[in-house]
Amino acid sequence: MPDVELDPVIHAQARLRVVATLSALGAGDQIAFPKLQKLLDMTAGNLSTHLRKLEDAEYVTVTKTHEGRTPATYITLTPRGRRAFEVYTESLSMLLRGAGS
């Protein structure tokens, strides 16, 4: 079986959950930070830390804005992030198929 590398940015359990959730959105769609936080049942600090790593890898875009006087933060999976997740899942499938041989 060829060596299969799993993207270490995505492979961390919390970041995998974030990227998997964002990949379920349509390309270019965004989700509000509180909604993502609730879906993943993560603390704001923990989610922010993982989003920063994903943002550094250019896998997500974090947009901070205001709705009236209230700050709002939206998260979008970038095309690069979507492709990285596709490669990750393909690599994982190859690993699992190889484990069954």
DSSP file (Angstrom, degrees, kcal/mol; ACC not computed):
  #  RESIDUE AA STRUCTURE BP1 BP2  ACC     N-H-->O    O-->H-N    N-H-->O    O-->H-N    TCO  KAPPA ALPHA  PHI   PSI    X-CA   Y-CA   Z-CA
    1    1 A M              0   0    0      0, 0.0     3,-0.1     0, 0.0    94,-0.0   0.000 360.0 360.0 360.0 135.1    0.0    0.0    0.0
    2    2 A P        -     0   0    0      0, 0.0     2,-0.3     0, 0.0    96,-0.1  -0.309 360.0 -89.9 -67.9 155.4    1.4    3.4   -0.9
    3    3 A D        -     0   0    0      1,-0.0     2,-0.5     2,-0.0    92,-0.0  -0.500  44.1-159.5 -65.2 127.9    2.1    5.9    1.9
    4    4 A V        -     0   0    0     -2,-0.3     2,-0.5    -3,-0.1    -1,-0.0  -0.958   0.2-155.3-115.1 124.7   -0.9    7.9    2.6
    5    5 A E        -     0   0    0     -2,-0.5     2,-0.5     2,-0.0    86,-0.1  -0.846   3.5-150.6-101.0 131.5   -0.5   11.2    4.4
    6    6 A L        -     0   0    0     -2,-0.5    82,-0.1    85,-0.1     5,-0.0  -0.889  32.2-106.8 -99.5 130.3   -3.4   12.7    6.4
    7    7 A D     >  -     0   0    0     -2,-0.5     4,-2.6    77,-0.2     3,-0.4  -0.354  25.1-152.1 -56.6 114.6   -3.4   16.5    6.5
    8    8 A P  H  > S+     0   0    0      0, 0.0     4,-0.8     0, 0.0    -1,-0.2   0.757  92.3  60.7 -66.1 -22.7   -2.4   17.3   10.1
    9    9 A V  H  4 S+     0   0    0      1,-0.2     3,-0.2     2,-0.1     6,-0.1   0.916 116.8  30.9 -67.7 -41.4   -4.3   20.6   10.1
   10   10 A I  H  4 S+     0   0    0     -3,-0.4    -1,-0.2     1,-0.2     9,-0.1   0.792 106.2  74.5 -84.3 -30.3   -7.6   18.8    9.5
   11   11 A H  H  <  +     0   0    0     -4,-2.6    -1,-0.2     4,-0.1    -2,-0.1   0.754  67.1 100.7 -64.1 -28.1   -6.7   15.5   11.3
   12   12 A A  S  X S-     0   0    0     -4,-0.8     4,-2.8    -3,-0.2     3,-0.3  -0.386  83.5-122.9 -57.9 133.0   -7.1   17.0   14.8
   13   13 A Q  H  > S+     0   0    0      1,-0.2     4,-2.1     2,-0.2     5,-0.2   0.863 107.2  46.8 -51.2 -48.2  -10.5   15.9   16.0
   14   14 A A  H  > S+     0   0    0      1,-0.2     4,-2.0     2,-0.2    -1,-0.2   0.913 114.9  46.3 -63.9 -42.2  -12.0   19.3   16.7
   15   15 A R  H  > S+     0   0    0     -3,-0.3     4,-2.8     2,-0.2     5,-0.2   0.862 109.6  54.9 -70.2 -34.0  -10.7   20.8   13.4
   16   16 A L  H  X S+     0   0    0     -4,-2.8     4,-2.6     1,-0.2     5,-0.2   0.917 108.8  48.5 -62.1 -42.3  -12.0   17.7   11.5
   17   17 A R  H  X S+     0   0    0     -4,-2.1     4,-2.1    -5,-0.3    -2,-0.2   0.900 112.2  49.3 -63.9 -40.7  -15.5   18.3   13.0
   18   18 A V  H  X S+     0   0    0     -4,-2.0     4,-2.6     2,-0.2    -2,-0.2   0.957 114.7  43.0 -62.5 -51.4  -15.3   22.0   12.0
   19   19 A V  H  X S+     0   0    0     -4,-2.8     4,-2.5     1,-0.2    -2,-0.2   0.896 113.2  52.0 -66.0 -40.4  -14.3   21.3    8.4
   20   20 A A  H  X S+     0   0    0     -4,-2.6     4,-0.8    -5,-0.2    -1,-0.2   0.912 112.0  47.1 -61.8 -41.6  -16.8   18.5    8.0
   21   21 A T  H >< S+     0   0    0     -4,-2.1     3,-0.8    -5,-0.2     4,-0.4   0.929 113.9  46.6 -65.2 -45.6  -19.6   20.7    9.3
   22   22 A L  H >< S+     0   0    0     -4,-2.6     3,-1.4     1,-0.2    55,-0.2   0.843 105.0  60.9 -66.6 -32.5  -18.5   23.6    7.0
   23   23 A S  H 3< S+     0   0    0     -4,-2.5    -1,-0.2     1,-0.3    -2,-0.2   0.733  93.5  65.3 -68.5 -19.7  -18.2   21.3    4.0
   24   24 A A  T << S+     0   0    0     -3,-0.8    -1,-0.3    -4,-0.8    -2,-0.2   0.680  89.8  83.7 -74.4 -16.7  -21.9   20.4    4.4
   25   25 A L  S <  S-     0   0    0     -3,-1.4     3,-0.1    -4,-0.4     6,-0.0  -0.438  96.6 -93.1 -78.2 159.7  -22.7   24.1    3.5
   26   26 A G    >   -     0   0    0      1,-0.1     3,-2.4    -2,-0.1    -1,-0.1  -0.347  58.1 -77.2 -67.1 155.4  -22.8   25.1   -0.2
   27   27 A A  T 3  S+     0   0    0      1,-0.3    -1,-0.1    -3,-0.1     3,-0.1  -0.339 121.3  10.4 -56.0 127.0  -19.7   26.5   -1.7
   28   28 A G  T 3  S+     0   0    0     49,-0.6    -1,-0.3     1,-0.3     2,-0.1   0.295  96.5 132.0  85.3 -10.1  -19.2   30.1   -0.5
   29   29 A D    <   -     0   0    0     -3,-2.4    48,-0.6    -7,-0.1    -1,-0.3  -0.404  42.1-151.9 -72.3 153.8  -22.0   29.8    2.1
   30   30 A Q  E     -A   76   0A   0     46,-0.2     2,-0.4    -3,-0.1    46,-0.2  -0.841   7.0-150.2-125.6 162.6  -21.2   31.0    5.6
   31   31 A I  E     -A   75   0A   0     44,-2.0    44,-2.8    -2,-0.3     2,-0.1  -0.984  27.2-109.2-132.4 143.0  -22.3   30.2    9.1
   32   32 A A  E  >  -A   74   0A   0     -2,-0.4     4,-2.4    42,-0.2     3,-0.3  -0.467  28.4-121.9 -70.8 141.7  -22.5   32.5   12.1
   33   33 A F  H  > S+     0   0    0     40,-3.0     4,-2.9     1,-0.2     5,-0.2   0.895 110.6  51.1 -51.7 -48.6  -20.0   31.7   14.8
   34   34 A P  H  > S+     0   0    0      0, 0.0     4,-2.3     0, 0.0    -1,-0.2   0.880 110.4  49.5 -62.2 -35.4  -22.6   31.1   17.6
   35   35 A K  H  > S+     0   0    0     -3,-0.3     4,-2.7     2,-0.2    -2,-0.2   0.925 113.0  46.2 -67.7 -43.3  -24.5   28.6   15.4
   36   36 A L  H  X S+     0   0    0     -4,-2.4     4,-2.3     2,-0.2     5,-0.2   0.917 111.7  52.6 -63.1 -42.6  -21.3   26.7   14.5
   37   37 A Q  H  X>S+     0   0    0     -4,-2.9     5,-1.7    -5,-0.2     4,-0.9   0.910 112.1  45.2 -59.1 -43.8  -20.3   26.8   18.2
   38   38 A K  H  <5S+     0   0    0     -4,-2.3     3,-0.4     2,-0.2    -2,-0.2   0.916 111.2  52.3 -68.1 -43.6  -23.7   25.3   19.2
   39   39 A L  H  <5S+     0   0    0     -4,-2.7    -2,-0.2     1,-0.2    -1,-0.2   0.889 118.3  37.3 -58.1 -39.9  -23.7   22.7   16.4
   40   40 A L  H  <5S-     0   0    0     -4,-2.3    -1,-0.2    -5,-0.2    -2,-0.2   0.545 101.8-132.8 -91.1  -8.6  -20.2   21.5   17.5
   41   41 A D  T  <5 +     0   0    0     -4,-0.9     2,-0.3    -3,-0.4    -3,-0.2   0.944  56.8 143.1  52.4  53.0  -20.9   21.9   21.3
   42   42 A M      < -     0   0    0     -5,-1.7    -1,-0.2    -6,-0.1    -2,-0.1  -0.856  55.5-106.5-118.9 153.8  -17.6   23.7   21.7
   43   43 A T     >  -     0   0    0     -2,-0.3     4,-2.6     1,-0.1     5,-0.2  -0.423  32.8-115.2 -71.9 157.5  -16.6   26.6   23.9
   44   44 A A  H  > S+     0   0    0      1,-0.2     4,-2.6     2,-0.2     5,-0.2   0.908 116.1  49.8 -60.3 -42.4  -16.0   29.9   22.2
   45   45 A G  H  > S+     0   0    0      2,-0.2     4,-2.1     1,-0.2    -1,-0.2   0.912 111.8  46.9 -64.4 -43.4  -12.3   29.9   23.1
   46   46 A N  H  > S+     0   0    0      2,-0.2     4,-2.1     1,-0.2     5,-0.2   0.933 114.1  47.2 -64.7 -46.4  -11.8   26.4   21.9
   47   47 A L  H  X S+     0   0    0     -4,-2.6     4,-2.7     1,-0.2     5,-0.2   0.919 111.2  52.1 -61.8 -43.3  -13.6   27.0   18.6
   48   48 A S  H  X S+     0   0    0     -4,-2.6     4,-2.1    -5,-0.2    -1,-0.2   0.899 107.9  52.1 -59.8 -42.0  -11.7   30.3   18.1
   49   49 A T  H  X S+     0   0    0     -4,-2.1     4,-1.5     2,-0.2    -1,-0.2   0.924 113.2  43.3 -61.0 -45.8   -8.3   28.5   18.6
   50   50 A H  H  X S+     0   0    0     -4,-2.1     4,-2.1     1,-0.2    -2,-0.2   0.871 111.6  53.8 -71.0 -36.2   -9.1   25.8   16.0
   51   51 A L  H  X S+     0   0    0     -4,-2.7     4,-2.8     1,-0.2    -1,-0.2   0.883 104.7  56.1 -63.9 -36.5  -10.5   28.4   13.6
   52   52 A R  H  X S+     0   0    0     -4,-2.1     4,-2.7     2,-0.2    -1,-0.2   0.920 107.8  47.5 -61.5 -43.3   -7.3   30.3   13.8
   53   53 A K  H  X S+     0   0    0     -4,-1.5     4,-1.5     2,-0.2    -1,-0.2   0.912 114.2  46.8 -63.9 -41.4   -5.3   27.3   12.8
   54   54 A L  H  <>S+     0   0    0     -4,-2.1     5,-3.1     2,-0.2     6,-0.8   0.866 112.7  49.9 -67.8 -35.6   -7.7   26.6    9.9
   55   55 A E  H ><5S+     0   0    0     -4,-2.8     3,-1.6     4,-0.2    -2,-0.2   0.901 106.7  54.6 -68.8 -41.2   -7.5   30.3    8.9
   56   56 A D  H 3<5S+     0   0    0     -4,-2.7    -1,-0.2     1,-0.3    -2,-0.2   0.844 108.9  48.9 -59.8 -33.6   -3.7   30.2    9.0
   57   57 A A  T 3<5S-     0   0    0     -4,-1.5    -1,-0.3    -5,-0.2    -2,-0.2   0.439 116.5-119.3 -83.8   0.1   -3.8   27.3    6.6
   58   58 A E  T < 5S+     0   0    0     -3,-1.6    23,-0.4     2,-0.2    22,-0.2   0.809  80.6 122.9  63.6  32.6   -6.2   29.3    4.4
   59   59 A Y  S   <S+     0   0    0     -5,-3.1    19,-2.2    21,-0.2     2,-0.3   0.696  73.5  26.2 -93.2 -24.3   -8.9   26.6    4.8
   60   60 A V  E     -B   77   0A   0     -6,-0.8     2,-0.5    17,-0.3    17,-0.2  -0.950  66.8-141.4-134.9 157.8  -11.5   29.0    6.3
   61   61 A T  E     -B   76   0A   0     15,-2.7    15,-2.1    -2,-0.3     2,-0.6  -0.983  13.1-157.6-116.2 130.5  -12.3   32.7    6.1
   62   62 A V  E     -B   75   0A   0     -2,-0.5     2,-0.6    13,-0.2    13,-0.2  -0.944   9.5-167.1-109.2 119.2  -13.4   34.4    9.3
   63   63 A T  E     -B   74   0A   0     11,-2.9    11,-2.7    -2,-0.6     2,-0.5  -0.930   3.2-163.3-112.4 119.6  -15.4   37.6    8.6
   64   64 A K  E     +B   73   0A   0     -2,-0.6     9,-0.2     9,-0.2     2,-0.2  -0.884  27.2 143.6-102.8 129.8  -16.0   40.0   11.5
   65   65 A T  E     -B   72   0A   0      7,-3.3     7,-2.9    -2,-0.5     2,-0.4  -0.742  42.5-106.6-145.0-171.0  -18.8   42.6   10.9
   66   66 A H  E     -B   71   0A   0      5,-0.3     2,-0.6    -2,-0.2     3,-0.1  -0.993   8.4-159.3-130.3 140.2  -21.6   44.4   12.7
   67   67 A E  E >  S-B   70   0A   0      3,-3.1     3,-1.6    -2,-0.4     2,-0.5  -0.912  81.4 -46.2-114.5  99.6  -25.3   43.9   12.5
   68   68 A G  T 3  S-     0   0    0     -2,-0.6    -2,-0.0     1,-0.2     0, 0.0  -0.678 123.6 -27.9  70.3-122.5  -26.5   47.2   13.8
   69   69 A R  T 3  S+     0   0    0     -2,-0.5    -1,-0.2    -3,-0.1     0, 0.0   0.406 119.3  99.7-101.4   0.8  -24.4   47.7   16.9
   70   70 A T  E <  S- B   0  67A   0     -3,-1.6    -3,-3.1     1,-0.0     2,-0.1  -0.766  74.0-126.0 -94.2 126.3  -23.9   44.0   17.6
   71   71 A P  E     - B   0  66A   0      0, 0.0     2,-0.4     0, 0.0    -5,-0.3  -0.413  29.5-169.8 -65.4 144.1  -20.6   42.4   16.5
   72   72 A A  E     - B   0  65A   0     -7,-2.9    -7,-3.3    -2,-0.1     2,-0.4  -0.998  10.1-160.5-137.9 140.9  -21.1   39.3   14.2
   73   73 A T  E     - B   0  64A   0     -2,-0.4   -40,-3.0    -9,-0.2     2,-0.4  -0.986   7.8-169.1-125.5 131.3  -18.6   36.7   13.1
   74   74 A Y  E     -AB  32  63A   0    -11,-2.7   -11,-2.9    -2,-0.4     2,-0.4  -0.931   7.8-151.2-122.1 144.3  -19.1   34.4   10.1
   75   75 A I  E     -AB  31  62A   0    -44,-2.8   -44,-2.0    -2,-0.4     2,-0.4  -0.937  12.8-177.6-117.3 134.8  -17.1   31.4    9.0
   76   76 A T  E     -AB  30  61A   0    -15,-2.1   -15,-2.7    -2,-0.4     2,-0.5  -0.995  26.8-128.0-131.0 137.0  -16.7   30.2    5.4
   77   77 A L  E     - B   0  60A   0    -48,-0.6   -49,-0.6    -2,-0.4   -17,-0.3  -0.738  32.7-136.5 -79.2 125.7  -14.9   27.2    4.1
   78   78 A T     >  -     0   0    0    -19,-2.2     4,-2.8    -2,-0.5     5,-0.2  -0.349  21.7-108.2 -77.7 163.1  -12.5   28.4    1.3
   79   79 A P  H  > S+     0   0    0      0, 0.0     4,-2.4     0, 0.0     5,-0.2   0.893 124.5  52.6 -56.0 -38.4  -12.1   26.5   -2.0
   80   80 A R  H  > S+     0   0    0    -22,-0.2     4,-2.5     2,-0.2   -21,-0.2   0.912 110.2  47.5 -63.1 -41.8   -8.7   25.5   -0.7
   81   81 A G  H  > S+     0   0    0    -23,-0.4     4,-2.2   -22,-0.2    -1,-0.2   0.890 110.7  51.2 -65.9 -40.3  -10.2   24.2    2.5
   82   82 A R  H  X S+     0   0    0     -4,-2.8     4,-2.1     2,-0.2    -2,-0.2   0.918 112.7  46.1 -63.2 -42.8  -12.9   22.3    0.6
   83   83 A R  H  X S+     0   0    0     -4,-2.4     4,-2.7    -5,-0.2     5,-0.2   0.908 110.3  53.2 -67.0 -41.0  -10.3   20.7   -1.6
   84   84 A A  H  X S+     0   0    0     -4,-2.5     4,-2.4     1,-0.2    -1,-0.2   0.889 109.7  48.9 -60.8 -39.1   -8.1   19.8    1.4
   85   85 A F  H  X S+     0   0    0     -4,-2.2     4,-2.7     2,-0.2    -1,-0.2   0.895 110.0  51.2 -68.1 -39.7  -11.1   18.1    3.0
   86   86 A E  H  X S+     0   0    0     -4,-2.1     4,-2.3     2,-0.2    -2,-0.2   0.934 112.5  45.9 -61.0 -46.0  -11.8   16.2   -0.2
   87   87 A V  H  X S+     0   0    0     -4,-2.7     4,-2.7     2,-0.2    -2,-0.2   0.903 111.9  52.9 -63.1 -41.3   -8.2   15.0   -0.3
   88   88 A Y  H  X S+     0   0    0     -4,-2.4     4,-2.5    -5,-0.2    -2,-0.2   0.937 111.3  44.6 -59.8 -48.2   -8.3   14.2    3.4
   89   89 A T  H  X S+     0   0    0     -4,-2.7     4,-2.3     2,-0.2    -1,-0.2   0.872 113.4  50.8 -68.5 -35.3  -11.4   12.0    3.0
   90   90 A E  H  X S+     0   0    0     -4,-2.3     4,-2.2    -5,-0.2    -1,-0.2   0.921 112.0  47.6 -64.4 -42.9  -10.0   10.3   -0.1
   91   91 A S  H  X S+     0   0    0     -4,-2.7     4,-2.4     2,-0.2    -2,-0.2   0.905 111.2  50.4 -64.3 -42.0   -6.8    9.6    1.8
   92   92 A L  H  X S+     0   0    0     -4,-2.5     4,-2.6     2,-0.2    -1,-0.2   0.906 109.6  51.1 -63.0 -41.9   -8.7    8.2    4.7
   93   93 A S  H  X S+     0   0    0     -4,-2.3     4,-2.6     2,-0.2    -1,-0.2   0.909 109.5  50.4 -61.5 -42.0  -10.7    6.0    2.4
   94   94 A M  H  X S+     0   0    0     -4,-2.2     4,-2.5     2,-0.2    -2,-0.2   0.917 110.7  49.7 -62.4 -42.5   -7.5    4.6    0.9
   95   95 A L  H  X S+     0   0    0     -4,-2.4     4,-2.0     1,-0.2    -2,-0.2   0.928 112.2  47.3 -60.6 -45.6   -6.1    3.9    4.3
   96   96 A L  H  X S+     0   0    0     -4,-2.6     4,-1.1     2,-0.2    -2,-0.2   0.888 112.0  49.3 -66.4 -39.6   -9.3    2.1    5.4
   97   97 A R  H  < S+     0   0    0     -4,-2.6     3,-0.4     1,-0.2     4,-0.3   0.908 111.7  49.9 -64.4 -40.7   -9.4    0.1    2.1
   98   98 A G  H >< S+     0   0    0     -4,-2.5     3,-1.1     1,-0.2    -2,-0.2   0.847 106.0  56.2 -66.6 -33.6   -5.7   -0.9    2.6
   99   99 A A  H 3< S+     0   0    0     -4,-2.0    -1,-0.2     1,-0.2    -2,-0.2   0.776 104.7  54.0 -68.7 -25.7   -6.3   -1.9    6.2
  100  100 A G  T 3<        0   0    0     -4,-1.1    -1,-0.2    -3,-0.4    -2,-0.2   0.514 360.0 360.0 -86.8  -3.9   -9.0   -4.3    5.0
  101  101 A S    <         0   0    0     -3,-1.1    -1,-0.2    -4,-0.3    -2,-0.1   0.490 360.0 360.0 -83.2 360.0   -6.7   -6.1    2.5
